[in-house]
Amino acid sequence: MTQQDPSDGIEHLFADTVRDTMGSAVYGDWRSIHNADAAPLAFGFPYPESFPNEELAAATDSLLSSEPERALQYGGGDHADGLRDLVVDRARDRGIDCAAETVHVTNGATRAIDTVCRTFLEPGDEVVVEAPTFMGALGIFRNHGAAVTGVTVDEEGLDVDALADDLVSRAQCGAAQPKLVYTIPDFQNPTGVTMATDRRERLLDLAERYDFVVLEDDPYGRLRYEGSERPPLKALDVDDRVVRVNTVSKTIAPGVRTGWIVADETTTAQFDRIDAGGEPSFTRGLIDRYCTDGRLDRAVARLCEGYERRRDRMLASLETHMPPSATWSEPSGGFFVWVEFPEGTDAEAMLPDAIDAGVTYLPGTFFYPDDGGRRFARLSFSYASPSAIDDGIESLARTVRDRVSVTGGKNG
């Protein structure tokens, strides 16, 4: 037996996937990007006034009163069981054919993505993601030892033609195909763009032809402020290739920590087995009680009004203050605007100056599986007040102009 240095503790016993990722960033590290005096455009959080505190308190009292012996017990009571039926009803409203047996409830959407990975991925398997994409998902895929490859995103979402070209090239040279393609088709994080319907249809054709799973992450789909709804990928899925993840974090509150997966019945049975005990029984019952009598629909309508005002304020302020060479997305829903700064601007290097000037954001590099995104930043309009958004954009524009004048269009 090899003698270990006692100063190493038990680190030598860590799994390979843990040791291989020990030096990487942890999801949530970005929460340190803040300053009490800076406009908080970094956080993809709901604005605090949106939380239904009184309604949740009333739902809690009702749940405990109606099921005093079961609400807090393992597995919960009838209301906890009822959440699956609620998910099914909401999914059918969006054209998704599913049943309670095809729904697995989890402790949040991040846990749902992790459960999908535990079910499908072996170390070394390849996952294709949108570039850029949700940084939390990048961390999960890497934690499972997956190789992560990015495919570009444009104003109509994932560039499915580019993906198809890559898949054809792999087939021609005998290279392995990806096992999973991860997409946020509606109001994507971080760009805010929505995937075109014809691209959704072609993506599913590719999944069947090249034998991969499509992981559809849809936390923002109900937060549409204008335009017509696109069909969810799962609604177009005739070959059971789509595994759909959703959550109430954006429509009720993130602290409720409840998400779910919709898949075919056989796959869902494996989620139930792999993630046994991962369902939050009390909050399942709480959500079921909260969502009665159209309460959730009314809440979502109010949320859309509040977020639309903030989005409009951010877009107007960008138009007023940013230099002409900057561009940005104009989302029809969701939480985010994706900004491309003038040539030569390094958003990550500029961040300390921006914080000093009175604004925070997340640099684009956080959202790529490689070293892309240096000229980009994600701005969130969901958390800050409209006046703080104005102040923050003005500060950001000033910082960009100062940076460009100092560097002369060169990184630095």
Secondary structure, DSSP 8 states (H G I E B T S, - for coil): -----GGGTTGGGS-HHHHHTTTS--TTGGGG---TTSEE-S-----GGG--HHHHHHHHHHHHHH-TTTTTSTT--HHHHHHHHHHHHHHHHTT----GGGEEEESSHHHHHHHHHHHH--TT-EEEEEES--HHHHHHHHHTT-EEEEEEEETTEE-HHHHHHHHHHHHHHT----SEEEE--SS-TTT-----HHHHHHHHHHHHHHT-EEEEE-SSTT-B-SS-----HHHH-SSS-EEEEEESTTTT-GGG--EEEE--HHHHHHHHHHTTT-S-HHHHHHHHHHTGGGHHHHHHHHHHHHHHHHHHHHHHHHHHHS-TT-EE---SBSSEEEEE--TT--HHHHHHHHHHHTEE-EEGGGG-SSS--TTEEEEE-SSS-HHHHHHHHHHHHHHHHHHHHHHTTS--
